[in-house]
Amino acid sequence: MLNEKAVRGTNFTCFHAGPKEGWTQYRLEPPEVPIPARGKLFLRNLLGSAGLEMSLNVVPPGKGVPFLHKHQQNDEVYVIVGGRGQFLVDGECIDVEEGSVLRISPAAARAWRNNSDAPLYFLCIQYRADSIIQGGTLDGLRVEGEPSWSS
């Protein structure tokens, strides 16, 4: 069960998704997605993250999204964590591989496919396109004390 893989504290939630090779166990059904999807898991509710959606994704060899789609409000950032494939964005075909990071604006028509002989693994991060954050080290504050690691 998915909730058994979560560790929760006052100020955190940690979900253990397991090795990426096991992501094929995750499945979504309508109405959560337009058509049934294997190898996809949305994390927003599992992590209690109201301002950000993230999903784990695995696309088997020869498979992909069989339709173009766009978003109403959200940018998407795709982080390729394993394999190779292609993203089609506004008619431009972009080859991706492990280590590729791709941001797509809401209005862009998109689809992706795995045109290789091994699984394609990626994270998809969605956030509101018109939001502005102060990120990086500028948002961090040092806390008194030293880390105390358990063995």
Order of alpha helices (4+ residues) and beta strands (2+ residues): beta-beta-beta-beta-beta-alpha-beta-beta-beta-beta-beta-beta-beta
